Amino acid sequence: MTLLSQYLVPASVALVFLVLCAGLWTLLRGNNANLSQTLMRWRVGLQFGAIVLIMLAVYFKRAA
């Protein structure tokens, strides 16, 4: 439980933020639209994973 709420949730949120910034940076530079689109798709998947981890942390915190 502690591992989930203290380490995995912030790490997953930070990963989503980094992929978002990389996708936006690639989009604004305008060099490779396919890479930007791929990064944004990865962001959606990582965002889903982060939400699942957050919901699990909330569930286990309420159960304890």
SELUMZA-914274 format. One record per residue: residue in three letters; residue number from 1; x, y, z of N, C-alpha, C in turn. Coordinates in steps of 0.2 Angstrom, whole numbers. Layout:
REM SELUMZA-914274
> ALA NUM X Y Z X Y Z X Y Z
...
REM end
This chain:
REM SELUMZA-914274
> MET 1 4 -6 0 0 0 0 4 6 0
> THR 2 9 6 4 14 12 5 18 13 -2
> LEU 3 20 8 -4 24 8 -11 19 11 -16
> LEU 4 13 9 -16 9 11 -21 7 18 -21
> SER 5 6 21 -15 4 28 -14 10 33 -14
> GLN 6 15 30 -12 21 35 -11 26 35 -17
> TYR 7 26 29 -21 31 29 -26 28 28 -33
> LEU 8 23 23 -33 20 22 -40 16 27 -43
> VAL 9 12 30 -39 7 35 -41 11 41 -43
> PRO 10 15 44 -39 19 50 -42 23 48 -48
> ALA 11 26 42 -48 30 41 -54 26 40 -60
> SER 12 20 37 -60 16 37 -66 13 44 -68
> VAL 13 12 48 -63 9 55 -65 15 59 -68
> ALA 14 21 58 -66 27 61 -69 28 58 -76
> LEU 15 27 52 -77 29 49 -83 23 52 -88
> VAL 16 17 52 -86 12 55 -90 14 62 -92
> PHE 17 16 66 -87 18 73 -89 24 74 -94
> LEU 18 29 69 -93 35 69 -97 33 68 -104
> VAL 19 29 63 -105 26 61 -112 22 66 -115
> LEU 20 18 69 -111 14 75 -113 19 81 -116
> CYS 21 24 82 -112 28 88 -114 32 86 -120
> ALA 22 34 80 -121 38 77 -127 33 78 -133
> GLY 23 27 76 -132 22 76 -138 21 83 -140
> LEU 24 20 87 -135 19 94 -137 25 98 -140
> TRP 25 31 96 -137 37 99 -140 38 97 -147
> THR 26 36 90 -149 37 88 -156 32 91 -160
> LEU 27 26 92 -158 21 95 -162 22 102 -163
> LEU 28 25 106 -158 26 113 -159 32 114 -164
> ARG 29 37 109 -164 43 110 -168 41 108 -175
> GLY 30 36 104 -176 33 103 -183 37 98 -187
> ASN 31 42 95 -185 46 91 -189 43 84 -190
> ASN 32 40 81 -186 38 74 -187 31 73 -183
> ALA 33 25 74 -187 19 74 -185 17 66 -182
> ASN 34 20 61 -186 18 55 -184 21 53 -177
> LEU 35 27 56 -175 30 55 -168 26 58 -163
> SER 36 23 64 -165 19 68 -160 13 64 -159
> GLN 37 10 61 -164 4 57 -163 5 51 -159
> THR 38 10 48 -160 12 42 -157 13 43 -149
> LEU 39 17 49 -148 18 51 -141 11 52 -137
> MET 40 6 56 -141 0 57 -138 -4 51 -137
> ARG 41 -3 46 -141 -7 39 -140 -4 36 -134
> TRP 42 3 36 -133 6 33 -127 3 37 -121
> ARG 43 3 44 -121 0 48 -116 -7 45 -113
> VAL 44 -11 44 -118 -18 41 -116 -17 35 -112
> GLY 45 -13 30 -115 -12 24 -111 -9 25 -105
> LEU 46 -4 29 -104 -1 30 -98 -6 33 -93
> GLN 47 -10 38 -95 -15 41 -91 -20 36 -88
> PHE 48 -22 32 -92 -26 26 -90 -23 22 -84
> GLY 49 -17 21 -85 -13 17 -80 -13 21 -74
> ALA 50 -11 27 -74 -11 32 -69 -17 32 -65
> ILE 51 -23 33 -68 -29 33 -65 -31 27 -62
> VAL 52 -29 21 -65 -30 14 -61 -26 14 -55
> LEU 53 -20 16 -55 -16 16 -49 -18 21 -44
> ILE 54 -21 26 -46 -24 31 -41 -30 28 -38
> MET 55 -34 25 -42 -40 22 -39 -39 16 -34
> LEU 56 -33 12 -36 -31 7 -32 -29 9 -25
> ALA 57 -25 15 -25 -22 18 -19 -28 20 -15
> VAL 58 -33 24 -18 -39 26 -14 -42 20 -11
> TYR 59 -43 15 -15 -47 9 -12 -43 6 -6
> PHE 60 -37 5 -7 -33 1 -2 -33 6 5
> LYS 61 -32 12 3 -32 17 9 -39 17 13
> ARG 62 -44 16 10 -51 16 13 -52 9 16
> ALA 63 -49 4 13 -50 -3 16 -46 -4 22
> ALA 64 -40 0 23 -36 -1 29 -39 2 35
REM end
